[in-house]
């Protein structure tokens, strides 16, 4: 959560990136997060008494 008095610290590498580079980085991070969450979901589904195939 961000409040109005918070100070944002943006790393220099991101300050130097162009808009296209930032968009690619956002997509890369999003895909990484999706992959990490997929494993957790599969673990939860494996513990269910009912088998779900997807």
mmCIF entry with sequence, helices, sheets and N, C-alpha, C, O atoms, coordinates in Angstrom:
data_MODEL
# 
_entry.id   MODEL 
# 
_entity.id                         1 
_entity.type                       polymer 
_entity.pdbx_number_of_molecules   1 
# 
_entity_poly.entity_id                      1 
_entity_poly.type                           'polypeptide(L)' 
_entity_poly.nstd_linkage                   no 
_entity_poly.nstd_monomer                   no 
_entity_poly.pdbx_seq_one_letter_code       
;(UNK)(UNK)(UNK)(UNK)(UNK)(UNK)(UNK)(UNK)(UNK)(UNK)(UNK)(UNK)(UNK)(UNK)(UNK)(UNK)
(UNK)(UNK)(UNK)(UNK)(UNK)(UNK)(UNK)(UNK)(UNK)(UNK)(UNK)(UNK)(UNK)(UNK)(UNK)(UNK)
(UNK)(UNK)(UNK)(UNK)(UNK)(UNK)(UNK)(UNK)(UNK)(UNK)(UNK)(UNK)(UNK)(UNK)(UNK)(UNK)
(UNK)(UNK)(UNK)(UNK)(UNK)(UNK)
;
_entity_poly.pdbx_seq_one_letter_code_can   XXXXXXXXXXXXXXXXXXXXXXXXXXXXXXXXXXXXXXXXXXXXXXXXXXXXXX 
_entity_poly.pdbx_strand_id                 A 
# 
loop_
_entity_poly_seq.entity_id 
_entity_poly_seq.num 
_entity_poly_seq.mon_id 
_entity_poly_seq.hetero 
1 1  UNK n 
1 2  UNK n 
1 3  UNK n 
1 4  UNK n 
1 5  UNK n 
1 6  UNK n 
1 7  UNK n 
1 8  UNK n 
1 9  UNK n 
1 10 UNK n 
1 11 UNK n 
1 12 UNK n 
1 13 UNK n 
1 14 UNK n 
1 15 UNK n 
1 16 UNK n 
1 17 UNK n 
1 18 UNK n 
1 19 UNK n 
1 20 UNK n 
1 21 UNK n 
1 22 UNK n 
1 23 UNK n 
1 24 UNK n 
1 25 UNK n 
1 26 UNK n 
1 27 UNK n 
1 28 UNK n 
1 29 UNK n 
1 30 UNK n 
1 31 UNK n 
1 32 UNK n 
1 33 UNK n 
1 34 UNK n 
1 35 UNK n 
1 36 UNK n 
1 37 UNK n 
1 38 UNK n 
1 39 UNK n 
1 40 UNK n 
1 41 UNK n 
1 42 UNK n 
1 43 UNK n 
1 44 UNK n 
1 45 UNK n 
1 46 UNK n 
1 47 UNK n 
1 48 UNK n 
1 49 UNK n 
1 50 UNK n 
1 51 UNK n 
1 52 UNK n 
1 53 UNK n 
1 54 UNK n 
# 
_struct_asym.id          A 
_struct_asym.entity_id   1 
# 
loop_
_struct_conf.conf_type_id 
_struct_conf.id 
_struct_conf.pdbx_PDB_helix_id 
_struct_conf.beg_label_comp_id 
_struct_conf.beg_label_asym_id 
_struct_conf.beg_label_seq_id 
_struct_conf.pdbx_beg_PDB_ins_code 
_struct_conf.end_label_comp_id 
_struct_conf.end_label_asym_id 
_struct_conf.end_label_seq_id 
_struct_conf.pdbx_end_PDB_ins_code 
_struct_conf.beg_auth_comp_id 
_struct_conf.beg_auth_asym_id 
_struct_conf.beg_auth_seq_id 
_struct_conf.end_auth_comp_id 
_struct_conf.end_auth_asym_id 
_struct_conf.end_auth_seq_id 
_struct_conf.pdbx_PDB_helix_class 
_struct_conf.details 
_struct_conf.pdbx_PDB_helix_length 
HELX_P HELX_P1 AA1 UNK A 12 ? UNK A 15 ? UNK A 12 UNK A 15 1 ? 4  
HELX_P HELX_P2 AA2 UNK A 19 ? UNK A 47 ? UNK A 19 UNK A 47 1 ? 29 
# 
_struct_conf_type.id          HELX_P 
_struct_conf_type.criteria    ? 
_struct_conf_type.reference   ? 
# 
loop_
_atom_site.group_PDB 
_atom_site.id 
_atom_site.type_symbol 
_atom_site.label_atom_id 
_atom_site.label_alt_id 
_atom_site.label_comp_id 
_atom_site.label_asym_id 
_atom_site.label_entity_id 
_atom_site.label_seq_id 
_atom_site.pdbx_PDB_ins_code 
_atom_site.Cartn_x 
_atom_site.Cartn_y 
_atom_site.Cartn_z 
_atom_site.occupancy 
_atom_site.B_iso_or_equiv 
_atom_site.pdbx_formal_charge 
_atom_site.auth_seq_id 
_atom_site.auth_comp_id 
_atom_site.auth_asym_id 
_atom_site.auth_atom_id 
_atom_site.pdbx_PDB_model_num 
ATOM 1   N N  . UNK A 1 1  ? 0.851   -1.167  0.000   1.00 0.00 ? 1  UNK A N  1 
ATOM 2   C CA . UNK A 1 1  ? 0.000   0.000   0.000   1.00 0.00 ? 1  UNK A CA 1 
ATOM 3   C C  . UNK A 1 1  ? 0.901   1.236   0.000   1.00 0.00 ? 1  UNK A C  1 
ATOM 4   O O  . UNK A 1 1  ? 1.955   1.256   0.636   1.00 0.00 ? 1  UNK A O  1 
ATOM 5   N N  . UNK A 1 2  ? 0.478   2.225   -0.700  1.00 0.00 ? 2  UNK A N  1 
ATOM 6   C CA . UNK A 1 2  ? 1.229   3.474   -0.799  1.00 0.00 ? 2  UNK A CA 1 
ATOM 7   C C  . UNK A 1 2  ? 0.359   4.597   -0.253  1.00 0.00 ? 2  UNK A C  1 
ATOM 8   O O  . UNK A 1 2  ? -0.815  4.719   -0.602  1.00 0.00 ? 2  UNK A O  1 
ATOM 9   N N  . UNK A 1 3  ? 0.952   5.410   0.606   1.00 0.00 ? 3  UNK A N  1 
ATOM 10  C CA . UNK A 1 3  ? 0.249   6.564   1.157   1.00 0.00 ? 3  UNK A CA 1 
ATOM 11  C C  . UNK A 1 3  ? 0.813   7.840   0.544   1.00 0.00 ? 3  UNK A C  1 
ATOM 12  O O  . UNK A 1 3  ? 1.868   7.815   -0.090  1.00 0.00 ? 3  UNK A O  1 
ATOM 13  N N  . UNK A 1 4  ? 0.117   8.942   0.729   1.00 0.00 ? 4  UNK A N  1 
ATOM 14  C CA . UNK A 1 4  ? 0.526   10.187  0.072   1.00 0.00 ? 4  UNK A CA 1 
ATOM 15  C C  . UNK A 1 4  ? 1.863   10.722  0.557   1.00 0.00 ? 4  UNK A C  1 
ATOM 16  O O  . UNK A 1 4  ? 2.512   11.460  -0.184  1.00 0.00 ? 4  UNK A O  1 
ATOM 17  N N  . UNK A 1 5  ? 2.303   10.390  1.753   1.00 0.00 ? 5  UNK A N  1 
ATOM 18  C CA . UNK A 1 5  ? 3.562   10.899  2.282   1.00 0.00 ? 5  UNK A CA 1 
ATOM 19  C C  . UNK A 1 5  ? 4.734   9.941   2.067   1.00 0.00 ? 5  UNK A C  1 
ATOM 20  O O  . UNK A 1 5  ? 5.856   10.230  2.485   1.00 0.00 ? 5  UNK A O  1 
ATOM 21  N N  . UNK A 1 6  ? 4.480   8.805   1.417   1.00 0.00 ? 6  UNK A N  1 
ATOM 22  C CA . UNK A 1 6  ? 5.541   7.840   1.185   1.00 0.00 ? 6  UNK A CA 1 
ATOM 23  C C  . UNK A 1 6  ? 6.538   8.359   0.149   1.00 0.00 ? 6  UNK A C  1 
ATOM 24  O O  . UNK A 1 6  ? 6.183   9.103   -0.765  1.00 0.00 ? 6  UNK A O  1 
ATOM 25  N N  . UNK A 1 7  ? 7.768   7.955   0.318   1.00 0.00 ? 7  UNK A N  1 
ATOM 26  C CA . UNK A 1 7  ? 8.818   8.301   -0.638  1.00 0.00 ? 7  UNK A CA 1 
ATOM 27  C C  . UNK A 1 7  ? 9.117   7.045   -1.447  1.00 0.00 ? 7  UNK A C  1 
ATOM 28  O O  . UNK A 1 7  ? 9.501   6.017   -0.890  1.00 0.00 ? 7  UNK A O  1 
ATOM 29  N N  . UNK A 1 8  ? 8.941   7.131   -2.755  1.00 0.00 ? 8  UNK A N  1 
ATOM 30  C CA . UNK A 1 8  ? 9.208   5.997   -3.623  1.00 0.00 ? 8  UNK A CA 1 
ATOM 31  C C  . UNK A 1 8  ? 10.668  5.987   -4.026  1.00 0.00 ? 8  UNK A C  1 
ATOM 32  O O  . UNK A 1 8  ? 11.204  7.001   -4.473  1.00 0.00 ? 8  UNK A O  1 
ATOM 33  N N  . UNK A 1 9  ? 11.305  4.853   -3.870  1.00 0.00 ? 9  UNK A N  1 
ATOM 34  C CA . UNK A 1 9  ? 12.695  4.701   -4.280  1.00 0.00 ? 9  UNK A CA 1 
ATOM 35  C C  . UNK A 1 9  ? 12.720  3.838   -5.534  1.00 0.00 ? 9  UNK A C  1 
ATOM 36  O O  . UNK A 1 9  ? 12.492  2.630   -5.467  1.00 0.00 ? 9  UNK A O  1 
ATOM 37  N N  . UNK A 1 10 ? 12.994  4.452   -6.669  1.00 0.00 ? 10 UNK A N  1 
ATOM 38  C CA . UNK A 1 10 ? 13.033  3.757   -7.952  1.00 0.00 ? 10 UNK A CA 1 
ATOM 39  C C  . UNK A 1 10 ? 14.497  3.501   -8.291  1.00 0.00 ? 10 UNK A C  1 
ATOM 40  O O  . UNK A 1 10 ? 15.288  4.441   -8.363  1.00 0.00 ? 10 UNK A O  1 
ATOM 41  N N  . UNK A 1 11 ? 14.869  2.233   -8.501  1.00 0.00 ? 11 UNK A N  1 
ATOM 42  C CA . UNK A 1 11 ? 16.266  1.933   -8.846  1.00 0.00 ? 11 UNK A CA 1 
ATOM 43  C C  . UNK A 1 11 ? 16.688  2.637   -10.134 1.00 0.00 ? 11 UNK A C  1 
ATOM 44  O O  . UNK A 1 11 ? 15.872  2.867   -11.027 1.00 0.00 ? 11 UNK A O  1 
ATOM 45  N N  . UNK A 1 12 ? 17.952  2.967   -10.212 1.00 0.00 ? 12 UNK A N  1 
ATOM 46  C CA . UNK A 1 12 ? 18.498  3.695   -11.362 1.00 0.00 ? 12 UNK A CA 1 
ATOM 47  C C  . UNK A 1 12 ? 18.279  2.940   -12.665 1.00 0.00 ? 12 UNK A C  1 
ATOM 48  O O  . UNK A 1 12 ? 18.021  3.554   -13.701 1.00 0.00 ? 12 UNK A O  1 
ATOM 49  N N  . UNK A 1 13 ? 18.379  1.600   -12.625 1.00 0.00 ? 13 UNK A N  1 
ATOM 50  C CA . UNK A 1 13 ? 18.219  0.840   -13.867 1.00 0.00 ? 13 UNK A CA 1 
ATOM 51  C C  . UNK A 1 13 ? 16.844  1.061   -14.486 1.00 0.00 ? 13 UNK A C  1 
ATOM 52  O O  . UNK A 1 13 ? 16.716  1.066   -15.710 1.00 0.00 ? 13 UNK A O  1 
ATOM 53  N N  . UNK A 1 14 ? 15.815  1.243   -13.663 1.00 0.00 ? 14 UNK A N  1 
ATOM 54  C CA . UNK A 1 14 ? 14.470  1.483   -14.188 1.00 0.00 ? 14 UNK A CA 1 
ATOM 55  C C  . UNK A 1 14 ? 14.283  2.934   -14.630 1.00 0.00 ? 14 UNK A C  1 
ATOM 56  O O  . UNK A 1 14 ? 13.509  3.205   -15.548 1.00 0.00 ? 14 UNK A O  1 
ATOM 57  N N  . UNK A 1 15 ? 14.969  3.848   -13.999 1.00 0.00 ? 15 UNK A N  1 
ATOM 58  C CA . UNK A 1 15 ? 14.878  5.252   -14.398 1.00 0.00 ? 15 UNK A CA 1 
ATOM 59  C C  . UNK A 1 15 ? 15.468  5.475   -15.789 1.00 0.00 ? 15 UNK A C  1 
ATOM 60  O O  . UNK A 1 15 ? 15.041  6.370   -16.518 1.00 0.00 ? 15 UNK A O  1 
ATOM 61  N N  . UNK A 1 16 ? 16.452  4.652   -16.147 1.00 0.00 ? 16 UNK A N  1 
ATOM 62  C CA . UNK A 1 16 ? 17.133  4.813   -17.430 1.00 0.00 ? 16 UNK A CA 1 
ATOM 63  C C  . UNK A 1 16 ? 16.414  4.107   -18.580 1.00 0.00 ? 16 UNK A C  1 
ATOM 64  O O  . UNK A 1 16 ? 16.750  4.331   -19.743 1.00 0.00 ? 16 UNK A O  1 
ATOM 65  N N  . UNK A 1 17 ? 15.434  3.263   -18.274 1.00 0.00 ? 17 UNK A N  1 
ATOM 66  C CA . UNK A 1 17 ? 14.753  2.492   -19.311 1.00 0.00 ? 17 UNK A CA 1 
ATOM 67  C C  . UNK A 1 17 ? 13.748  3.337   -20.080 1.00 0.00 ? 17 UNK A C  1 
ATOM 68  O O  . UNK A 1 17 ? 13.156  4.281   -19.557 1.00 0.00 ? 17 UNK A O  1 
ATOM 69  N N  . UNK A 1 18 ? 13.581  2.959   -21.343 1.00 0.00 ? 18 UNK A N  1 
ATOM 70  C CA . UNK A 1 18 ? 12.554  3.619   -22.152 1.00 0.00 ? 18 UNK A CA 1 
ATOM 71  C C  . UNK A 1 18 ? 11.194  3.010   -21.806 1.00 0.00 ? 18 UNK A C  1 
ATOM 72  O O  . UNK A 1 18 ? 11.107  2.028   -21.069 1.00 0.00 ? 18 UNK A O  1 
ATOM 73  N N  . UNK A 1 19 ? 10.149  3.604   -22.347 1.00 0.00 ? 19 UNK A N  1 
ATOM 74  C CA . UNK A 1 19 ? 8.794   3.111   -22.071 1.00 0.00 ? 19 UNK A CA 1 
ATOM 75  C C  . UNK A 1 19 ? 8.612   1.674   -22.570 1.00 0.00 ? 19 UNK A C  1 
ATOM 76  O O  . UNK A 1 19 ? 7.980   0.858   -21.900 1.00 0.00 ? 19 UNK A O  1 
ATOM 77  N N  . UNK A 1 20 ? 9.165   1.371   -23.739 1.00 0.00 ? 20 UNK A N  1 
ATOM 78  C CA . UNK A 1 20 ? 9.058   0.022   -24.295 1.00 0.00 ? 20 UNK A CA 1 
ATOM 79  C C  . UNK A 1 20 ? 9.798   -0.987  -23.427 1.00 0.00 ? 20 UNK A C  1 
ATOM 80  O O  . UNK A 1 20 ? 9.307   -2.094  -23.205 1.00 0.00 ? 20 UNK A O  1 
ATOM 81  N N  . UNK A 1 21 ? 10.977  -0.611  -22.932 1.00 0.00 ? 21 UNK A N  1 
ATOM 82  C CA . UNK A 1 21 ? 11.739  -1.502  -22.065 1.00 0.00 ? 21 UNK A CA 1 
ATOM 83  C C  . UNK A 1 21 ? 10.995  -1.758  -20.755 1.00 0.00 ? 21 UNK A C  1 
ATOM 84  O O  . UNK A 1 21 ? 10.983  -2.880  -20.248 1.00 0.00 ? 21 UNK A O  1 
ATOM 85  N N  . UNK A 1 22 ? 10.381  -0.718  -20.217 1.00 0.00 ? 22 UNK A N  1 
ATOM 86  C CA . UNK A 1 22 ? 9.605   -0.886  -18.988 1.00 0.00 ? 22 UNK A CA 1 
ATOM 87  C C  . UNK A 1 22 ? 8.406   -1.805  -19.217 1.00 0.00 ? 22 UNK A C  1 
ATOM 88  O O  . UNK A 1 22 ? 8.089   -2.635  -18.365 1.00 0.00 ? 22 UNK A O  1 
ATOM 89  N N  . UNK A 1 23 ? 7.739   -1.659  -20.365 1.00 0.00 ? 23 UNK A N  1 
ATOM 90  C CA . UNK A 1 23 ? 6.617   -2.542  -20.691 1.00 0.00 ? 23 UNK A CA 1 
ATOM 91  C C  . UNK A 1 23 ? 7.068   -3.996  -20.787 1.00 0.00 ? 23 UNK A C  1 
ATOM 92  O O  . UNK A 1 23 ? 6.386   -4.894  -20.294 1.00 0.00 ? 23 UNK A O  1 
ATOM 93  N N  . UNK A 1 24 ? 8.222   -4.230  -21.425 1.00 0.00 ? 24 UNK A N  1 
ATOM 94  C CA . UNK A 1 24 ? 8.739   -5.600  -21.525 1.00 0.00 ? 24 UNK A CA 1 
ATOM 95  C C  . UNK A 1 24 ? 9.082   -6.153  -20.149 1.00 0.00 ? 24 UNK A C  1 
ATOM 96  O O  . UNK A 1 24 ? 8.836   -7.327  -19.872 1.00 0.00 ? 24 UNK A O  1 
ATOM 97  N N  . UNK A 1 25 ? 9.649   -5.316  -19.286 1.00 0.00 ? 25 UNK A N  1 
ATOM 98  C CA . UNK A 1 25 ? 10.013  -5.749  -17.935 1.00 0.00 ? 25 UNK A CA 1 
ATOM 99  C C  . UNK A 1 25 ? 8.761   -6.087  -17.136 1.00 0.00 ? 25 UNK A C  1 
ATOM 100 O O  . UNK A 1 25 ? 8.753   -7.063  -16.385 1.00 0.00 ? 25 UNK A O  1 
ATOM 101 N N  . UNK A 1 26 ? 7.711   -5.301  -17.287 1.00 0.00 ? 26 UNK A N  1 
ATOM 102 C CA . UNK A 1 26 ? 6.452   -5.562  -16.594 1.00 0.00 ? 26 UNK A CA 1 
ATOM 103 C C  . UNK A 1 26 ? 5.883   -6.904  -17.042 1.00 0.00 ? 26 UNK A C  1 
ATOM 104 O O  . UNK A 1 26 ? 5.448   -7.701  -16.210 1.00 0.00 ? 26 UNK A O  1 
ATOM 105 N N  . UNK A 1 27 ? 5.882   -7.159  -18.346 1.00 0.00 ? 27 UNK A N  1 
ATOM 106 C CA . UNK A 1 27 ? 5.378   -8.429  -18.872 1.00 0.00 ? 27 UNK A CA 1 
ATOM 107 C C  . UNK A 1 27 ? 6.202   -9.603  -18.358 1.00 0.00 ? 27 UNK A C  1 
ATOM 108 O O  . UNK A 1 27 ? 5.656   -10.651 -18.012 1.00 0.00 ? 27 UNK A O  1 
ATOM 109 N N  . UNK A 1 28 ? 7.518   -9.421  -18.310 1.00 0.00 ? 28 UNK A N  1 
ATOM 110 C CA . UNK A 1 28 ? 8.410   -10.479 -17.823 1.00 0.00 ? 28 UNK A CA 1 
ATOM 111 C C  . UNK A 1 28 ? 8.110   -10.787 -16.354 1.00 0.00 ? 28 UNK A C  1 
ATOM 112 O O  . UNK A 1 28 ? 8.021   -11.953 -15.970 1.00 0.00 ? 28 UNK A O  1 
ATOM 113 N N  . UNK A 1 29 ? 7.957   -9.760  -15.544 1.00 0.00 ? 29 UNK A N  1 
ATOM 114 C CA . UNK A 1 29 ? 7.651   -9.958  -14.130 1.00 0.00 ? 29 UNK A CA 1 
ATOM 115 C C  . UNK A 1 29 ? 6.280   -10.598 -13.944 1.00 0.00 ? 29 UNK A C  1 
ATOM 116 O O  . UNK A 1 29 ? 6.103   -11.453 -13.076 1.00 0.00 ? 29 UNK A O  1 
ATOM 117 N N  . UNK A 1 30 ? 5.315   -10.187 -14.755 1.00 0.00 ? 30 UNK A N  1 
ATOM 118 C CA . UNK A 1 30 ? 3.972   -10.754 -14.676 1.00 0.00 ? 30 UNK A CA 1 
ATOM 119 C C  . UNK A 1 30 ? 3.998   -12.247 -14.997 1.00 0.00 ? 30 UNK A C  1 
ATOM 120 O O  . UNK A 1 30 ? 3.365   -13.042 -14.302 1.00 0.00 ? 30 UNK A O  1 
ATOM 121 N N  . UNK A 1 31 ? 4.726   -12.632 -16.047 1.00 0.00 ? 31 UNK A N  1 
ATOM 122 C CA . UNK A 1 31 ? 4.820   -14.044 -16.408 1.00 0.00 ? 31 UNK A CA 1 
ATOM 123 C C  . UNK A 1 31 ? 5.503   -14.844 -15.306 1.00 0.00 ? 31 UNK A C  1 
ATOM 124 O O  . UNK A 1 31 ? 5.098   -15.971 -15.018 1.00 0.00 ? 31 UNK A O  1 
ATOM 125 N N  . UNK A 1 32 ? 6.535   -14.275 -14.687 1.00 0.00 ? 32 UNK A N  1 
ATOM 126 C CA . UNK A 1 32 ? 7.225   -14.947 -13.587 1.00 0.00 ? 32 UNK A CA 1 
ATOM 127 C C  . UNK A 1 32 ? 6.276   -15.156 -12.417 1.00 0.00 ? 32 UNK A C  1 
ATOM 128 O O  . UNK A 1 32 ? 6.266   -16.229 -11.813 1.00 0.00 ? 32 UNK A O  1 
ATOM 129 N N  . UNK A 1 33 ? 5.484   -14.150 -12.091 1.00 0.00 ? 33 UNK A N  1 
ATOM 130 C CA . UNK A 1 33 ? 4.532   -14.265 -10.983 1.00 0.00 ? 33 UNK A CA 1 
ATOM 131 C C  . UNK A 1 33 ? 3.473   -15.313 -11.296 1.00 0.00 ? 33 UNK A C  1 
ATOM 132 O O  . UNK A 1 33 ? 3.093   -16.085 -10.415 1.00 0.00 ? 33 UNK A O  1 
ATOM 133 N N  . UNK A 1 34 ? 2.989   -15.354 -12.535 1.00 0.00 ? 34 UNK A N  1 
ATOM 134 C CA . UNK A 1 34 ? 1.986   -16.348 -12.914 1.00 0.00 ? 34 UNK A CA 1 
ATOM 135 C C  . UNK A 1 34 ? 2.554   -17.753 -12.747 1.00 0.00 ? 34 UNK A C  1 
ATOM 136 O O  . UNK A 1 34 ? 1.868   -18.641 -12.239 1.00 0.00 ? 34 UNK A O  1 
ATOM 137 N N  . UNK A 1 35 ? 3.799   -17.964 -13.169 1.00 0.00 ? 35 UNK A N  1 
ATOM 138 C CA . UNK A 1 35 ? 4.421   -19.279 -13.056 1.00 0.00 ? 35 UNK A CA 1 
ATOM 139 C C  . UNK A 1 35 ? 4.596   -19.692 -11.598 1.00 0.00 ? 35 UNK A C  1 
ATOM 140 O O  . UNK A 1 35 ? 4.395   -20.858 -11.259 1.00 0.00 ? 35 UNK A O  1 
ATOM 141 N N  . UNK A 1 36 ? 4.963   -18.764 -10.743 1.00 0.00 ? 36 UNK A N  1 
ATOM 142 C CA . UNK A 1 36 ? 5.143   -19.076 -9.327  1.00 0.00 ? 36 UNK A CA 1 
ATOM 143 C C  . UNK A 1 36 ? 3.818   -19.444 -8.683  1.00 0.00 ? 36 UNK A C  1 
ATOM 144 O O  . UNK A 1 36 ? 3.766   -20.382 -7.888  1.00 0.00 ? 36 UNK A O  1 
ATOM 145 N N  . UNK A 1 37 ? 2.760   -18.744 -9.000  1.00 0.00 ? 37 UNK A N  1 
ATOM 146 C CA . UNK A 1 37 ? 1.451   -19.008 -8.415  1.00 0.00 ? 37 UNK A CA 1 
ATOM 147 C C  . UNK A 1 37 ? 0.874   -20.322 -8.925  1.00 0.00 ? 37 UNK A C  1 
ATOM 148 O O  . UNK A 1 37 ? 0.135   -20.990 -8.202  1.00 0.00 ? 37 UNK A O  1 
ATOM 149 N N  . UNK A 1 38 ? 1.195   -20.700 -10.141 1.00 0.00 ? 38 UNK A N  1 
ATOM 150 C CA . UNK A 1 38 ? 0.658   -21.922 -10.727 1.00 0.00 ? 38 UNK A CA 1 
ATOM 151 C C  . UNK A 1 38 ? 1.064   -23.132 -9.880  1.00 0.00 ? 38 UNK A C  1 
ATOM 152 O O  . UNK A 1 38 ? 0.258   -24.039 -9.677  1.00 0.00 ? 38 UNK A O  1 
ATOM 153 N N  . UNK A 1 39 ? 2.291   -23.154 -9.391  1.00 0.00 ? 39 UNK A N  1 
ATOM 154 C CA . UNK A 1 39 ? 2.754   -24.261 -8.550  1.00 0.00 ? 39 UNK A CA 1 
ATOM 155 C C  . UNK A 1 39 ? 1.975   -24.337 -7.253  1.00 0.00 ? 39 UNK A C  1 
ATOM 156 O O  . UNK A 1 39 ? 1.636   -25.431 -6.803  1.00 0.00 ? 39 UNK A O  1 
ATOM 157 N N  . UNK A 1 40 ? 1.683   -23.195 -6.641  1.00 0.00 ? 40 UNK A N  1 
ATOM 158 C CA . UNK A 1 40 ? 0.924   -23.175 -5.392  1.00 0.00 ? 40 UNK A CA 1 
ATOM 159 C C  . UNK A 1 40 ? -0.492  -23.670 -5.608  1.00 0.00 ? 40 UNK A C  1 
ATOM 160 O O  . UNK A 1 40 ? -1.035  -24.395 -4.774  1.00 0.00 ? 40 UNK A O  1 
ATOM 161 N N  . UNK A 1 41 ? -1.090  -23.285 -6.717  1.00 0.00 ? 41 UNK A N  1 
ATOM 162 C CA . UNK A 1 41 ? -2.456  -23.719 -7.022  1.00 0.00 ? 41 UNK A CA 1 
ATOM 163 C C  . UNK A 1 41 ? -2.478  -25.222 -7.230  1.00 0.00 ? 41 UNK A C  1 
ATOM 164 O O  . UNK A 1 41 ? -3.376  -25.908 -6.742  1.00 0.00 ? 41 UNK A O  1 
ATOM 165 N N  . UNK A 1 42 ? -1.496  -25.734 -7.950  1.00 0.00 ? 42 UNK A N  1 
ATOM 166 C CA . UNK A 1 42 ? -1.449  -27.177 -8.197  1.00 0.00 ? 42 UNK A CA 1 
ATOM 167 C C  . UNK A 1 42 ? -1.273  -27.942 -6.893  1.00 0.00 ? 42 UNK A C  1 
ATOM 168 O O  . UNK A 1 42 ? -1.861  -29.010 -6.726  1.00 0.00 ? 42 UNK A O  1 
ATOM 169 N N  . UNK A 1 43 ? -0.476  -27.419 -5.965  1.00 0.00 ? 43 UNK A N  1 
ATOM 170 C CA . UNK A 1 43 ? -0.302  -28.075 -4.670  1.00 0.00 ? 43 UNK A CA 1 
ATOM 171 C C  . UNK A 1 43 ? -1.626  -28.122 -3.912  1.00 0.00 ? 43 UNK A C  1 
ATOM 172 O O  . UNK A 1 43 ? -1.967  -29.149 -3.324  1.00 0.00 ? 43 UNK A O  1 
ATOM 173 N N  . UNK A 1 44 ? -2.373  -27.020 -3.923  1.00 0.00 ? 44 UNK A N  1 
ATOM 174 C CA . UNK A 1 44 ? -3.660  -26.980 -3.240  1.00 0.00 ? 44 UNK A CA 1 
ATOM 175 C C  . UNK A 1 44 ? -4.650  -27.957 -3.868  1.00 0.00 ? 44 UNK A C  1 
ATOM 176 O O  . UNK A 1 44 ? -5.386  -28.646 -3.162  1.00 0.00 ? 44 UNK A O  1 
ATOM 177 N N  . UNK A 1 45 ? -4.661  -28.011 -5.200  1.00 0.00 ? 45 UNK A N  1 
ATOM 178 C CA . UNK A 1 45 ? -5.577  -28.913 -5.894  1.00 0.00 ? 45 UNK A CA 1 
ATOM 179 C C  . UNK A 1 45 ? -5.208  -30.365 -5.598  1.00 0.00 ? 45 UNK A C  1 
ATOM 180 O O  . UNK A 1 45 ? -6.093  -31.209 -5.459  1.00 0.00 ? 45 UNK A O  1 
ATOM 181 N N  . UNK A 1 46 ? -3.929  -30.661 -5.502  1.00 0.00 ? 46 UNK A N  1 
ATOM 182 C CA . UNK A 1 46 ? -3.486  -32.033 -5.233  1.00 0.00 ? 46 UNK A CA 1 
ATOM 183 C C  . UNK A 1 46 ? -3.969  -32.515 -3.872  1.00 0.00 ? 46 UNK A C  1 
ATOM 184 O O  . UNK A 1 46 ? -4.176  -33.714 -3.686  1.00 0.00 ? 46 UNK A O  1 
ATOM 185 N N  . UNK A 1 47 ? -4.153  -31.608 -2.920  1.00 0.00 ? 47 UNK A N  1 
ATOM 186 C CA . UNK A 1 47 ? -4.607  -31.988 -1.583  1.00 0.00 ? 47 UNK A CA 1 
ATOM 187 C C  . UNK A 1 47 ? -6.112  -32.185 -1.489  1.00 0.00 ? 47 UNK A C  1 
ATOM 188 O O  . UNK A 1 47 ? -6.608  -32.706 -0.491  1.00 0.00 ? 47 UNK A O  1 
ATOM 189 N N  . UNK A 1 48 ? -6.844  -31.773 -2.523  1.00 0.00 ? 48 UNK A N  1 
ATOM 190 C CA . UNK A 1 48 ? -8.300  -31.924 -2.512  1.00 0.00 ? 48 UNK A CA 1 
ATOM 191 C C  . UNK A 1 48 ? -8.691  -33.381 -2.652  1.00 0.00 ? 48 UNK A C  1 
ATOM 192 O O  . UNK A 1 48 ? -8.002  -34.149 -3.324  1.00 0.00 ? 48 UNK A O  1 
ATOM 193 N N  . UNK A 1 49 ? -9.792  -33.769 -2.023  1.00 0.00 ? 49 UNK A N  1 
ATOM 194 C CA . UNK A 1 49 ? -10.249 -35.159 -2.153  1.00 0.00 ? 49 UNK A CA 1 
ATOM 195 C C  . UNK A 1 49 ? -10.795 -35.467 -3.548  1.00 0.00 ? 49 UNK A C  1 
ATOM 196 O O  . UNK A 1 49 ? -10.903 -36.637 -3.917  1.00 0.00 ? 49 UNK A O  1 
ATOM 197 N N  . UNK A 1 50 ? -11.133 -34.462 -4.313  1.00 0.00 ? 50 UNK A N  1 
ATOM 198 C CA . UNK A 1 50 ? -11.678 -34.623 -5.666  1.00 0.00 ? 50 UNK A CA 1 
ATOM 199 C C  . UNK A 1 50 ? -10.588 -34.219 -6.656  1.00 0.00 ? 50 UNK A C  1 
ATOM 200 O O  . UNK A 1 50 ? -9.894  -33.224 -6.443  1.00 0.00 ? 50 UNK A O  1 
ATOM 201 N N  . UNK A 1 51 ? -10.435 -34.981 -7.731  1.00 0.00 ? 51 UNK A N  1 
ATOM 202 C CA . UNK A 1 51 ? -9.431  -34.661 -8.748  1.00 0.00 ? 51 UNK A CA 1 
ATOM 203 C C  . UNK A 1 51 ? -10.006 -33.714 -9.784  1.00 0.00 ? 51 UNK A C  1 
ATOM 204 O O  . UNK A 1 51 ? -11.098 -33.938 -10.306 1.00 0.00 ? 51 UNK A O  1 
ATOM 205 N N  . UNK A 1 52 ? -9.272  -32.664 -10.075 1.00 0.00 ? 52 UNK A N  1 
ATOM 206 C CA . UNK A 1 52 ? -9.669  -31.690 -11.079 1.00 0.00 ? 52 UNK A CA 1 
ATOM 207 C C  . UNK A 1 52 ? -8.577  -31.666 -12.134 1.00 0.00 ? 52 UNK A C  1 
ATOM 208 O O  . UNK A 1 52 ? -7.400  -31.510 -11.806 1.00 0.00 ? 52 UNK A O  1 
ATOM 209 N N  . UNK A 1 53 ? -8.953  -31.819 -13.397 1.00 0.00 ? 53 UNK A N  1 
ATOM 210 C CA . UNK A 1 53 ? -7.990  -31.783 -14.496 1.00 0.00 ? 53 UNK A CA 1 
ATOM 211 C C  . UNK A 1 53 ? -8.171  -30.516 -15.293 1.00 0.00 ? 53 UNK A C  1 
ATOM 212 O O  . UNK A 1 53 ? -9.268  -30.213 -15.760 1.00 0.00 ? 53 UNK A O  1 
ATOM 213 N N  . UNK A 1 54 ? -7.070  -29.761 -15.448 1.00 0.00 ? 54 UNK A N  1 
ATOM 214 C CA . UNK A 1 54 ? -7.132  -28.552 -16.266 1.00 0.00 ? 54 UNK A CA 1 
ATOM 215 C C  . UNK A 1 54 ? -5.852  -28.334 -16.987 1.00 0.00 ? 54 UNK A C  1 
ATOM 216 O O  . UNK A 1 54 ? -5.719  -27.360 -17.728 1.00 0.00 ? 54 UNK A O  1 
# 
